[in-house]
Amino acid sequence: MAKQAMPPAHPGEVLKGLYLDPLGVTITEAAVKLGISRKTLSQVVNGRAGISAEMAVRLSKALKTTPELWLNMQQSYDLWIAGKIMAKVRVDRIHKQSSRLKHFQ
């Protein structure tokens, strides 16, 4: 996997920058249209919460996108963060032990 120096955009940042702001829609207005609380949407937009499958479907219906768009953005962001956190963690490979080695253990 190629390493990115900068994290991918959080989907909430994309939602705000490419949809809400250009459309002149507030978080409160968007939350009402999505059928969710303002607090929930605010957490997503501010990067404190991720996009669930349900949220991805809501966004896709409201914005004429696909749920996969939102879930793929979230997955890319989550994997980048996990890679940074786990970069120095040692993990041993899991593999089948040789039958000869089992006798000596």
Residue pairs with C-beta under 8 A, 6 or more apart in sequence:
1 83
3 83
4 80
7 77
7 80
7 81
7 84
8 73
8 76
8 77
8 80
9 73
9 77
10 47
10 73
10 77
11 44
11 50
11 51
11 70
11 73
11 74
11 77
12 43
12 44
12 45
12 46
12 47
12 49
12 51
13 45
13 47
14 73
15 44
15 45
15 59
16 45
19 25
19 63
20 26
20 27
20 30
20 45
25 33
27 38
27 41
27 42
27 45
28 38
30 41
30 62
31 37
31 38
31 40
31 41
31 42
33 62
34 41
34 55
34 58
34 59
34 62
35 58
36 55
36 58
40 49
43 49
44 50
44 51
44 55
50 74
50 77
50 78
51 59
51 70
51 71
51 73
51 74
53 67
53 71
55 70
56 67
56 68
56 69
56 70
56 71
56 74
57 67
59 65
59 67
59 70
60 66
60 67
60 69
60 70
